[in-house]
Amino acid sequence: IGLSIFSNAMMQSVNLWFTIASIRMLLQVSRNQPADFGLFLQSGPFMLRSFFATLLFAIMTILGLLLFIVPGIYVMLTFWNYNYFIVDRNCGVMESIRLASVHAQGNRLSILVMFLITMGLSLLGMMAFCLGWIATVPFCMLILVISYLTMTGQPFVQPRLPTNGQA
């Protein structure tokens, strides 16, 4: 049992490490900046805050799901982007939860539709013998990053202007 708990904790830590790095890289891609693969080695400063925020989010979601499912869905739709605030704005745990709640106001239906689309794409990727996940998972993660940027009012693509009178 101890080995199983240790193995699960290590897998969750590695998953969190790669999630943070992926968010940072996709924020760069969505802002039309060159992607820096060195970010995979620089997730450490966000790990502790992200761990505690994830733990808090999981507890709130489980409690909400135990209260007749609808409150759990409400919690998920409200606080889904807490990690983006930690990574993008260097927020603390409670500040990221608060900002996620503030930016979810008026956007919950859009968030629900976005999650249904990403779940559908993931399901299609899984139906292709899980090989489709190679394309659908990064695309869905990019959709989530662009949704975060849109909800917070940040530009997500800086258009390239033609030079020398080219159209």
Salt bridges, closest charged atoms under 4 A:
ASP88 OD1 - ARG31 NH2 2.96
